[in-house]
Amino acid sequence: MGTGGALVIHKDRILDNADCVLILHADVCSSFPLLDLLRFHVEHNADCTIMTTTVDPNSSHNFGCLVPDNQTNELIHYTERPLTYVNNYINCGIYAFSPNMFARLVTCLLYT
């Protein structure tokens, strides 16, 4: 079930009347613009916002790679540690979730 399963199991504790929650992996130790992420998330009325960064194209295969729509910034494609070059936008492991995202996670878990 992975991270998504754990989030679904504990969603009531996590949400606890929150409009938005930040999900950060425990192995992330750095300085990130979390307020900017939250502002972007709220301004775009998103269910999920993923913090990304760019890396050298030669090392992007070591990470989860994202392909955004250039007009809307919406996610078009995601792949974890691709065997061939996809993009140099990578997942930082930091997310902003709205309550709607938890229902979407349940659907995803049911069909995987």
N, CA, C and O atoms as a Tinker XYZ file with bonds, in Angstrom:
   448  protein
     1  N      0.815000   -1.196000    0.000000    73     2
     2  CA     0.000000    0.000000    0.000000    64     1     3
     3  C      0.855000    1.255000    0.000000    63     2     4     5
     4  O      0.389000    2.312000   -0.424000    81     3
     5  N      2.067000    1.167000    0.455000    73     3     6
     6  CA     2.989000    2.291000    0.390000    64     5     7
     7  C      2.517000    3.522000    1.144000    63     6     8     9
     8  O      1.671000    3.448000    2.035000    81     7
     9  N      3.085000    4.647000    0.766000    73     7    10
    10  CA     2.760000    5.918000    1.416000    64     9    11
    11  C      1.287000    6.265000    1.253000    63    10    12    13
    12  O      0.651000    6.714000    2.207000    81    11
    13  N      0.737000    6.063000    0.066000    73    11    14
    14  CA    -0.670000    6.380000   -0.181000    64    13    15
    15  C     -1.593000    5.600000    0.735000    63    14    16    17
    16  O     -2.567000    6.150000    1.250000    81    15
    17  N     -1.299000    4.321000    0.947000    73    15    18
    18  CA    -2.118000    3.502000    1.838000    64    17    19
    19  C     -2.088000    4.000000    3.263000    63    18    20    21
    20  O     -3.121000    4.052000    3.929000    81    19
    21  N     -0.914000    4.366000    3.735000    73    19    22
    22  CA    -0.789000    4.894000    5.101000    64    21    23
    23  C     -1.564000    6.194000    5.254000    63    22    24    25
    24  O     -2.191000    6.424000    6.288000    81    23
    25  N     -1.528000    7.037000    4.243000    73    23    26
    26  CA    -2.270000    8.300000    4.300000    64    25    27
    27  C     -3.776000    8.057000    4.362000    63    26    28    29
    28  O     -4.490000    8.726000    5.108000    81    27
    29  N     -4.251000    7.094000    3.572000    73    27    30
    30  CA    -5.680000    6.788000    3.565000    64    29    31
    31  C     -6.112000    6.215000    4.912000    63    30    32    33
    32  O     -7.147000    6.609000    5.448000    81    31
    33  N     -5.337000    5.298000    5.456000    73    31    34
    34  CA    -5.676000    4.679000    6.743000    64    33    35
    35  C     -5.789000    5.728000    7.845000    63    34    36    37
    36  O     -6.665000    5.628000    8.704000    81    35
    37  N     -4.922000    6.723000    7.830000    73    35    38
    38  CA    -4.876000    7.725000    8.904000    64    37    39
    39  C     -5.467000    9.079000    8.501000    63    38    40    41
    40  O     -5.199000   10.091000    9.150000    81    39
    41  N     -6.270000    9.100000    7.429000    73    39    42
    42  CA    -6.758000   10.375000    6.893000    64    41    43
    43  C     -7.534000   11.208000    7.906000    63    42    44    45
    44  O     -7.406000   12.432000    7.912000    81    43
    45  N     -8.331000   10.580000    8.757000    73    43    46
    46  CA    -9.113000   11.354000    9.733000    64    45    47
    47  C     -8.209000   12.090000   10.717000    63    46    48    49
    48  O     -8.480000   13.236000   11.078000    81    47
    49  N     -7.149000   11.441000   11.142000    73    47    50
    50  CA    -6.179000   12.092000   12.042000    64    49    51
    51  C     -5.414000   13.187000   11.310000    63    50    52    53
    52  O     -5.157000   14.256000   11.863000    81    51
    53  N     -5.057000   12.911000   10.074000    73    51    54
    54  CA    -4.260000   13.861000    9.299000    64    53    55
    55  C     -5.064000   15.123000    8.992000    63    54    56    57
    56  O     -4.578000   16.239000    9.171000    81    55
    57  N     -6.287000   14.935000    8.532000    73    55    58
    58  CA    -7.095000   16.084000    8.121000    64    57    59
    59  C     -7.574000   16.895000    9.315000    63    58    60    61
    60  O     -7.352000   18.105000    9.361000    81    59
    61  N     -8.225000   16.260000   10.279000    73    59    62
    62  CA    -8.677000   16.918000   11.500000    64    61    63
    63  C     -9.142000   18.352000   11.247000    63    62    64    65
    64  O     -8.646000   19.294000   11.865000    81    63
    65  N    -10.102000   18.507000   10.331000    73    63    66
    66  CA   -10.698000   19.802000    9.949000    64    65    67
    67  C     -9.745000   20.725000    9.188000    63    66    68    69
    68  O     -9.980000   21.933000    9.140000    81    67
    69  N     -8.701000   20.201000    8.605000    73    67    70
    70  CA    -7.745000   21.019000    7.841000    64    69    71
    71  C     -8.248000   21.234000    6.417000    63    70    72    73
    72  O     -8.878000   20.357000    5.827000    81    71
    73  N     -7.962000   22.405000    5.882000    73    71    74
    74  CA    -8.264000   22.689000    4.478000    64    73    75
    75  C     -7.186000   22.149000    3.553000    63    74    76    77
    76  O     -7.425000   21.897000    2.372000    81    75
    77  N     -5.995000   21.975000    4.115000    73    75    78
    78  CA    -4.841000   21.548000    3.337000    64    77    79
    79  C     -3.807000   20.968000    4.299000    63    78    80    81
    80  O     -3.672000   21.438000    5.428000    81    79
    81  N     -3.087000   19.956000    3.853000    73    79    82
    82  CA    -2.008000   19.388000    4.663000    64    81    83
    83  C     -0.748000   19.274000    3.822000    63    82    84    85
    84  O     -0.811000   19.081000    2.607000    81    83
    85  N      0.379000   19.394000    4.473000    73    83    86
    86  CA     1.669000   19.167000    3.821000    64    85    87
    87  C      2.122000   17.753000    4.138000    63    86    88    89
    88  O      2.060000   17.315000    5.287000    81    87
    89  N      2.573000   17.050000    3.126000    73    87    90
    90  CA     3.120000   15.706000    3.282000    64    89    91
    91  C      4.597000   15.810000    2.925000    63    90    92    93
    92  O      4.950000   16.196000    1.810000    81    91
    93  N      5.456000   15.462000    3.882000    73    91    94
    94  CA     6.903000   15.502000    3.659000    64    93    95
    95  C      7.483000   14.150000    4.041000    63    94    96    97
    96  O      7.174000   13.619000    5.108000    81    95
    97  N      8.307000   13.601000    3.193000    73    95    98
    98  CA     8.970000   12.349000    3.534000    64    97    99
    99  C     10.021000   12.600000    4.608000    63    98   100   101
   100  O     10.674000   13.644000    4.617000    81    99
   101  N     10.177000   11.653000    5.497000    73    99   102
   102  CA    11.066000   11.822000    6.651000    64   101   103
   103  C     12.533000   11.962000    6.259000    63   102   104   105
   104  O     13.329000   12.487000    7.039000    81   103
   105  N     12.900000   11.508000    5.078000    73   103   106
   106  CA    14.305000   11.605000    4.688000    64   105   107
   107  C     14.632000   12.921000    3.996000    63   106   108   109
   108  O     15.743000   13.096000    3.497000    81   107
   109  N     13.684000   13.843000    3.961000    73   107   110
   110  CA    13.900000   15.147000    3.354000    64   109   111
   111  C     14.391000   16.110000    4.429000    63   110   112   113
   112  O     13.677000   16.407000    5.387000    81   111
   113  N     15.590000   16.583000    4.261000    73   111   114
   114  CA    16.167000   17.515000    5.235000    64   113   115
   115  C     16.839000   18.636000    4.460000    63   114   116   117
   116  O     17.995000   18.522000    4.052000    81   115
   117  N     16.102000   19.714000    4.266000    73   115   118
   118  CA    16.619000   20.818000    3.477000    64   117   119
   119  C     15.734000   22.030000    3.699000    63   118   120   121
   120  O     14.769000   21.985000    4.463000    81   119
   121  N     16.075000   23.098000    3.027000    73   119   122
   122  CA    15.286000   24.319000    3.104000    64   121   123
   123  C     14.458000   24.432000    1.828000    63   122   124   125
   124  O     15.002000   24.610000    0.738000    81   123
   125  N     13.130000   24.325000    1.974000    73   123   126
   126  CA    12.239000   24.407000    0.835000    64   125   127
   127  C     11.279000   25.572000    1.026000    63   126   128   129
   128  O     10.964000   25.927000    2.162000    81   127
   129  N     10.814000   26.165000   -0.050000    73   127   130
   130  CA     9.848000   27.281000    0.044000    64   129   131
   131  C      8.424000   26.762000    0.283000    63   130   132   133
   132  O      7.585000   26.799000   -0.617000    81   131
   133  N      8.161000   26.281000    1.498000    73   131   134
   134  CA     6.879000   25.657000    1.803000    64   133   135
   135  C      5.713000   26.635000    1.700000    63   134   136   137
   136  O      4.630000   26.257000    1.253000    81   135
   137  N      5.917000   27.885000    2.108000    73   135   138
   138  CA     4.837000   28.868000    1.981000    64   137   139
   139  C      4.485000   29.124000    0.518000    63   138   140   141
   140  O      3.314000   29.299000    0.183000    81   139
   141  N      5.484000   29.147000   -0.346000    73   139   142
   142  CA     5.227000   29.305000   -1.785000    64   141   143
   143  C      4.428000   28.116000   -2.321000    63   142   144   145
   144  O      3.519000   28.287000   -3.133000    81   143
   145  N      4.769000   26.921000   -1.865000    73   143   146
   146  CA     4.035000   25.724000   -2.280000    64   145   147
   147  C      2.578000   25.824000   -1.848000    63   146   148   149
   148  O      1.677000   25.542000   -2.638000    81   147
   149  N      2.340000   26.225000   -0.599000    73   147   150
   150  CA     0.967000   26.362000   -0.102000    64   149   151
   151  C      0.193000   27.437000   -0.862000    63   150   152   153
   152  O     -0.970000   27.236000   -1.210000    81   151
   153  N      0.832000   28.571000   -1.118000    73   151   154
   154  CA     0.167000   29.638000   -1.878000    64   153   155
   155  C     -0.238000   29.146000   -3.270000    63   154   156   157
   156  O     -1.369000   29.358000   -3.709000    81   155
   157  N      0.694000   28.492000   -3.952000    73   155   158
   158  CA     0.414000   27.959000   -5.292000    64   157   159
   159  C     -0.745000   26.973000   -5.236000    63   158   160   161
   160  O     -1.640000   27.009000   -6.081000    81   159
   161  N     -0.727000   26.103000   -4.250000    73   159   162
   162  CA    -1.767000   25.080000   -4.081000    64   161   163
   163  C     -3.143000   25.732000   -3.908000    63   162   164   165
   164  O     -4.109000   25.337000   -4.560000    81   163
   165  N     -3.223000   26.718000   -3.035000    73   163   166
   166  CA    -4.492000   27.395000   -2.756000    64   165   167
   167  C     -4.943000   28.230000   -3.958000    63   166   168   169
   168  O     -6.116000   28.186000   -4.330000    81   167
   169  N     -4.039000   28.980000   -4.561000    73   167   170
   170  CA    -4.381000   29.826000   -5.709000    64   169   171
   171  C     -4.912000   29.022000   -6.892000    63   170   172   173
   172  O     -5.739000   29.513000   -7.661000    81   171
   173  N     -4.435000   27.785000   -7.036000    73   171   174
   174  CA    -4.856000   26.952000   -8.162000    64   173   175
   175  C     -5.956000   25.967000   -7.771000    63   174   176   177
   176  O     -6.358000   25.125000   -8.574000    81   175
   177  N     -6.440000   26.076000   -6.537000    73   175   178
   178  CA    -7.527000   25.214000   -6.062000    64   177   179
   179  C     -7.242000   23.754000   -6.402000    63   178   180   181
   180  O     -8.113000   23.048000   -6.910000    81   179
   181  N     -6.036000   23.314000   -6.123000    73   179   182
   182  CA    -5.585000   21.980000   -6.510000    64   181   183
   183  C     -5.928000   20.929000   -5.454000    63   182   184   185
   184  O     -6.050000   21.238000   -4.269000    81   183
   185  N     -6.081000   19.699000   -5.899000    73   183   186
   186  CA    -6.220000   18.586000   -4.967000    64   185   187
   187  C     -4.850000   18.171000   -4.453000    63   186   188   189
   188  O     -4.704000   17.797000   -3.289000    81   187
   189  N     -3.847000   18.238000   -5.324000    73   187   190
   190  CA    -2.490000   17.855000   -4.948000    64   189   191
   191  C     -1.495000   18.761000   -5.680000    63   190   192   193
   192  O     -1.624000   19.003000   -6.880000    81   191
   193  N     -0.518000   19.248000   -4.946000    73   191   194
   194  CA     0.568000   20.017000   -5.540000    64   193   195
   195  C      1.870000   19.328000   -5.150000    63   194   196   197
   196  O      2.107000   19.044000   -3.976000    81   195
   197  N      2.702000   19.064000   -6.139000    73   195   198
   198  CA     3.969000   18.365000   -5.922000    64   197   199
   199  C      5.107000   19.360000   -6.099000    63   198   200   201
   200  O      5.200000   20.031000   -7.126000    81   199
   201  N      5.973000   19.452000   -5.090000    73   199   202
   202  CA     7.147000   20.310000   -5.237000    64   201   203
   203  C      8.160000   19.588000   -6.121000    63   202   204   205
   204  O      8.475000   18.416000   -5.912000    81   203
   205  N      8.658000   20.323000   -7.113000    73   203   206
   206  CA     9.634000   19.750000   -8.035000    64   205   207
   207  C     10.885000   20.615000   -8.067000    63   206   208   209
   208  O     10.902000   21.750000   -7.590000    81   207
   209  N     11.910000   20.048000   -8.635000    73   207   210
   210  CA    13.125000   20.781000   -8.927000    64   209   211
   211  C     13.704000   20.183000  -10.203000    63   210   212   213
   212  O     13.226000   19.156000  -10.684000    81   211
   213  N     14.717000   20.815000  -10.740000    73   211   214
   214  CA    15.359000   20.267000  -11.933000    64   213   215
   215  C     16.746000   19.756000  -11.563000    63   214   216   217
   216  O     17.401000   20.267000  -10.654000    81   215
   217  N     17.163000   18.748000  -12.286000    73   215   218
   218  CA    18.493000   18.166000  -12.107000    64   217   219
   219  C     19.143000   18.028000  -13.478000    63   218   220   221
   220  O     18.497000   18.207000  -14.511000    81   219
   221  N     20.411000   17.712000  -13.468000    73   219   222
   222  CA    21.124000   17.442000  -14.716000    64   221   223
   223  C     20.419000   16.283000  -15.435000    63   222   224   225
   224  O     20.148000   15.255000  -14.814000    81   223
   225  N     20.124000   16.428000  -16.711000    73   223   226
   226  CA    19.425000   15.359000  -17.450000    64   225   227
   227  C     20.104000   13.992000  -17.342000    63   226   228   229
   228  O     19.432000   12.963000  -17.407000    81   227
   229  N     21.423000   13.974000  -17.179000    73   227   230
   230  CA    22.136000   12.697000  -17.079000    64   229   231
   231  C     21.873000   11.960000  -15.772000    63   230   232   233
   232  O     22.142000   10.763000  -15.682000    81   231
   233  N     21.353000   12.648000  -14.755000    73   231   234
   234  CA    21.083000   11.974000  -13.484000    64   233   235
   235  C     19.594000   11.851000  -13.181000    63   234   236   237
   236  O     19.220000   11.301000  -12.145000    81   235
   237  N     18.742000   12.353000  -14.066000    73   235   238
   238  CA    17.306000   12.348000  -13.787000    64   237   239
   239  C     16.733000   10.937000  -13.638000    63   238   240   241
   240  O     15.710000   10.757000  -12.978000    81   239
   241  N     17.375000    9.940000  -14.238000    73   239   242
   242  CA    16.877000    8.565000  -14.148000    64   241   243
   243  C     16.951000    8.003000  -12.723000    63   242   244   245
   244  O     16.398000    6.936000  -12.456000    81   243
   245  N     17.610000    8.689000  -11.831000    73   243   246
   246  CA    17.721000    8.253000  -10.431000    64   245   247
   247  C     16.539000    8.701000   -9.573000    63   246   248   249
   248  O     16.482000    8.383000   -8.385000    81   247
   249  N     15.609000    9.428000  -10.156000    73   247   250
   250  CA    14.522000   10.045000   -9.392000    64   249   251
   251  C     13.172000    9.791000  -10.066000    63   250   252   253
   252  O     13.099000    9.269000  -11.178000    81   251
   253  N     12.116000   10.173000   -9.364000    73   251   254
   254  CA    10.790000   10.193000   -9.962000    64   253   255
   255  C     10.705000   11.410000  -10.863000    63   254   256   257
   256  O     10.901000   12.533000  -10.398000    81   255
   257  N     10.418000   11.212000  -12.141000    73   255   258
   258  CA    10.397000   12.306000  -13.116000    64   257   259
   259  C      8.962000   12.685000  -13.470000    63   258   260   261
   260  O      8.090000   11.830000  -13.618000    81   259
   261  N      8.744000   13.991000  -13.602000    73   259   262
   262  CA     7.422000   14.523000  -13.915000    64   261   263
   263  C      7.469000   15.291000  -15.224000    63   262   264   265
   264  O      8.458000   15.952000  -15.537000    81   263
   265  N      6.388000   15.194000  -15.982000    73   263   266
   266  CA     6.235000   15.992000  -17.188000    64   265   267
   267  C      5.009000   16.870000  -16.981000    63   266   268   269
   268  O      3.883000   16.373000  -16.961000    81   267
   269  N      5.225000   18.196000  -16.823000    73   267   270
   270  CA     4.082000   19.094000  -16.629000    64   269   271
   271  C      3.577000   19.654000  -17.956000    63   270   272   273
   272  O      4.314000   19.719000  -18.939000    81   271
   273  N      2.323000   20.051000  -17.965000    73   271   274
   274  CA     1.775000   20.797000  -19.089000    64   273   275
   275  C      2.383000   22.197000  -19.021000    63   274   276   277
   276  O      2.308000   22.846000  -17.978000    81   275
   277  N      2.971000   22.666000  -20.093000    73   275   278
   278  CA     3.648000   23.970000  -20.095000    64   277   279
   279  C      2.705000   25.149000  -19.870000    63   278   280   281
   280  O      3.133000   26.205000  -19.404000    81   279
   281  N      1.429000   24.978000  -20.196000    73   279   282
   282  CA     0.460000   26.057000  -20.033000    64   281   283
   283  C     -0.134000   26.099000  -18.627000    63   282   284   285
   284  O     -0.270000   27.172000  -18.040000    81   283
   285  N     -0.486000   24.933000  -18.087000    73   283   286
   286  CA    -1.239000   24.884000  -16.828000    64   285   287
   287  C     -0.435000   24.395000  -15.628000    63   286   288   289
   288  O     -0.884000   24.529000  -14.490000    81   287
   289  N      0.724000   23.841000  -15.864000    73   287   290
   290  CA     1.549000   23.202000  -14.827000    64   289   291
   291  C      0.918000   21.928000  -14.279000    63   290   292   293
   292  O      1.408000   21.382000  -13.290000    81   291
   293  N     -0.153000   21.442000  -14.896000    73   291   294
   294  CA    -0.761000   20.187000  -14.456000    64   293   295
   295  C      0.119000   19.022000  -14.884000    63   294   296   297
   296  O      0.794000   19.076000  -15.912000    81   295
   297  N      0.096000   17.976000  -14.081000    73   295   298
   298  CA     0.901000   16.795000  -14.349000    64   297   299
   299  C      0.326000   16.012000  -15.523000    63   298   300   301
   300  O     -0.851000   15.650000  -15.530000    81   299
   301  N      1.172000   15.757000  -16.510000    73   299   302
   302  CA     0.775000   14.955000  -17.670000    64   301   303
   303  C      1.248000   13.520000  -17.498000    63   302   304   305
   304  O      0.533000   12.573000  -17.827000    81   303
   305  N      2.474000   13.370000  -16.972000    73   303   306
   306  CA     3.074000   12.036000  -16.867000    64   305   307
   307  C      4.024000   11.995000  -15.683000    63   306   308   309
   308  O      4.714000   12.972000  -15.390000    81   307
   309  N      4.052000   10.851000  -15.004000    73   307   310
   310  CA     4.997000   10.634000  -13.901000    64   309   311
   311  C      5.536000    9.222000  -14.016000    63   310   312   313
   312  O      4.784000    8.287000  -14.290000    81   311
   313  N      6.815000    9.063000  -13.811000    73   311   314
   314  CA     7.407000    7.731000  -13.768000    64   313   315
   315  C      8.516000    7.726000  -12.725000    63   314   316   317
   316  O      9.272000    8.689000  -12.595000    81   315
   317  N      8.600000    6.634000  -11.991000    73   315   318
   318  CA     9.602000    6.497000  -10.936000    64   317   319
   319  C     10.858000    5.842000  -11.508000    63   318   320   321
   320  O     10.796000    4.729000  -12.030000    81   319
   321  N     11.980000    6.521000  -11.412000    73   319   322
   322  CA    13.283000    6.038000  -11.879000    64   321   323
   323  C     13.210000    5.395000  -13.273000    63   322   324   325
   324  O     13.394000    4.186000  -13.417000    81   323
   325  N     12.945000    6.203000  -14.275000    73   323   326
   326  CA    12.768000    5.662000  -15.633000    64   325   327
   327  C     14.063000    5.082000  -16.199000    63   326   328   329
   328  O     15.163000    5.505000  -15.842000    81   327
   329  N     13.907000    4.119000  -17.076000    73   327   330
   330  CA    15.062000    3.495000  -17.719000    64   329   331
   331  C     15.624000    4.364000  -18.837000    63   330   332   333
   332  O     16.803000    4.261000  -19.177000    81   331
   333  N     14.781000    5.219000  -19.408000    73   331   334
   334  CA    15.222000    6.138000  -20.454000    64   333   335
   335  C     14.867000    7.559000  -20.026000    63   334   336   337
   336  O     14.078000    7.755000  -19.101000    81   335
   337  N     15.442000    8.533000  -20.691000    73   335   338
   338  CA    15.215000    9.932000  -20.340000    64   337   339
   339  C     13.752000   10.314000  -20.550000    63   338   340   341
   340  O     13.177000   10.063000  -21.609000    81   339
   341  N     13.160000   10.926000  -19.523000    73   339   342
   342  CA    11.783000   11.409000  -19.595000    64   341   343
   343  C     11.774000   12.925000  -19.501000    63   342   344   345
   344  O     11.201000   13.605000  -20.352000    81   343
   345  N     12.408000   13.451000  -18.467000    73   343   346
   346  CA    12.421000   14.882000  -18.208000    64   345   347
   347  C     13.416000   15.117000  -17.076000    63   346   348   349
   348  O     13.796000   14.179000  -16.376000    81   347
   349  N     13.835000   16.360000  -16.898000    73   347   350
   350  CA    14.732000   16.638000  -15.776000    64   349   351
   351  C     14.004000   17.319000  -14.614000    63   350   352   353
   352  O     14.648000   17.811000  -13.687000    81   351
   353  N     12.661000   17.353000  -14.654000    73   351   354
   354  CA    11.872000   17.785000  -13.498000    64   353   355
   355  C     11.702000   16.574000  -12.585000    63   354   356   357
   356  O     11.198000   15.535000  -13.013000    81   355
   357  N     12.125000   16.708000  -11.326000    73   355   358
   358  CA    12.012000   15.570000  -10.420000    64   357   359
   359  C     11.164000   15.914000   -9.194000    63   358   360   361
   360  O     11.013000   17.077000   -8.820000    81   359
   361  N     10.625000   14.878000   -8.595000    73   359   362
   362  CA     9.794000   14.974000   -7.409000    64   361   363
   363  C     10.679000   15.198000   -6.184000    63   362   364   365
   364  O     11.619000   14.439000   -5.951000    81   363
   365  N     10.380000   16.241000   -5.399000    73   363   366
   366  CA    11.137000   16.525000   -4.171000    64   365   367
   367  C     10.621000   15.738000   -2.965000    63   366   368   369
   368  O     11.240000   15.773000   -1.902000    81   367
   369  N      9.505000   15.033000   -3.113000    73   367   370
   370  CA     8.947000   14.285000   -1.992000    64   369   371
   371  C      8.179000   15.163000   -1.015000    63   370   372   373
   372  O      8.010000   14.802000    0.150000    81   371
   373  N      7.714000   16.316000   -1.490000    73   371   374
   374  CA     6.935000   17.241000   -0.662000    64   373   375
   375  C      5.650000   17.568000   -1.419000    63   374   376   377
   376  O      5.680000   17.956000   -2.587000    81   375
   377  N      4.514000   17.402000   -0.725000    73   375   378
   378  CA     3.218000   17.555000   -1.362000    64   377   379
   379  C      2.289000   18.413000   -0.507000    63   378   380   381
   380  O      2.394000   18.414000    0.720000    81   379
   381  N      1.388000   19.138000   -1.150000    73   379   382
   382  CA     0.264000   19.789000   -0.477000    64   381   383
   383  C     -0.976000   19.037000   -0.948000    63   382   384   385
   384  O     -1.214000   18.907000   -2.149000    81   383
   385  N     -1.763000   18.542000    0.006000    73   383   386
   386  CA    -2.981000   17.793000   -0.301000    64   385   387
   387  C     -4.189000   18.538000    0.221000    63   386   388   389
   388  O     -4.176000   19.055000    1.338000    81   387
   389  N     -5.234000   18.594000   -0.588000    73   387   390
   390  CA    -6.547000   19.031000   -0.138000    64   389   391
   391  C     -7.314000   17.776000    0.264000    63   390   392   393
   392  O     -6.945000   16.679000   -0.156000    81   391
   393  N     -8.365000   17.903000    1.061000    73   391   394
   394  CA    -9.125000   16.716000    1.479000    64   393   395
   395  C     -9.589000   15.842000    0.303000    63   394   396   397
   396  O     -9.647000   14.620000    0.438000    81   395
   397  N     -9.919000   16.448000   -0.845000    73   395   398
   398  CA   -10.352000   15.672000   -2.012000    64   397   399
   399  C     -9.310000   14.661000   -2.462000    63   398   400   401
   400  O     -9.656000   13.628000   -3.034000    81   399
   401  N     -8.055000   14.943000   -2.212000    73   399   402
   402  CA    -6.992000   14.048000   -2.662000    64   401   403
   403  C     -7.072000   12.691000   -1.977000    63   402   404   405
   404  O     -6.689000   11.679000   -2.563000    81   403
   405  N     -7.560000   12.660000   -0.758000    73   403   406
   406  CA    -7.644000   11.392000   -0.040000    64   405   407
   407  C     -8.651000   10.451000   -0.704000    63   406   408   409
   408  O     -8.416000    9.244000   -0.764000    81   407
   409  N     -9.758000   10.981000   -1.198000    73   407   410
   410  CA   -10.725000   10.159000   -1.931000    64   409   411
   411  C    -10.101000    9.638000   -3.226000    63   410   412   413
   412  O    -10.346000    8.499000   -3.625000    81   411
   413  N     -9.308000   10.460000   -3.866000    73   411   414
   414  CA    -8.638000   10.028000   -5.099000    64   413   415
   415  C     -7.624000    8.933000   -4.811000    63   414   416   417
   416  O     -7.452000    8.020000   -5.617000    81   415
   417  N     -6.949000    9.016000   -3.664000    73   415   418
   418  CA    -6.001000    7.971000   -3.279000    64   417   419
   419  C     -6.704000    6.634000   -3.067000    63   418   420   421
   420  O     -6.189000    5.587000   -3.460000    81   419
   421  N     -7.886000    6.670000   -2.443000    73   419   422
   422  CA    -8.646000    5.441000   -2.241000    64   421   423
   423  C     -8.953000    4.794000   -3.584000    63   422   424   425
   424  O     -8.785000    3.584000   -3.739000    81   423
   425  N     -9.400000    5.580000   -4.554000    73   423   426
   426  CA    -9.698000    5.070000   -5.894000    64   425   427
   427  C     -8.453000    4.456000   -6.520000    63   426   428   429
   428  O     -8.517000    3.367000   -7.090000    81   427
   429  N     -7.330000    5.143000   -6.420000    73   427   430
   430  CA    -6.077000    4.637000   -6.986000    64   429   431
   431  C     -5.676000    3.306000   -6.343000    63   430   432   433
   432  O     -5.256000    2.374000   -7.030000    81   431
   433  N     -5.809000    3.233000   -5.024000    73   431   434
   434  CA    -5.429000    1.999000   -4.315000    64   433   435
   435  C     -6.333000    0.838000   -4.676000    63   434   436   437
   436  O     -5.877000   -0.305000   -4.711000    81   435
   437  N     -7.596000    1.099000   -4.943000    73   435   438
   438  CA    -8.530000    0.038000   -5.309000    64   437   439
   439  C     -8.195000   -0.571000   -6.667000    63   438   440   441
   440  O     -8.467000   -1.747000   -6.907000    81   439
   441  N     -7.606000    0.230000   -7.552000    73   439   442
   442  CA    -7.335000   -0.223000   -8.914000    64   441   443
   443  C     -5.880000   -0.534000   -9.204000    63   442   444   445
   444  O     -5.487000   -0.649000  -10.365000    81   443
   445  N     -5.070000   -0.671000   -8.150000    73   443   446
   446  CA    -3.663000   -1.051000   -8.376000    64   445   447
   447  C     -3.366000   -2.388000   -7.772000    63   446   448
   448  O     -2.236000   -2.869000   -7.862000    81   447
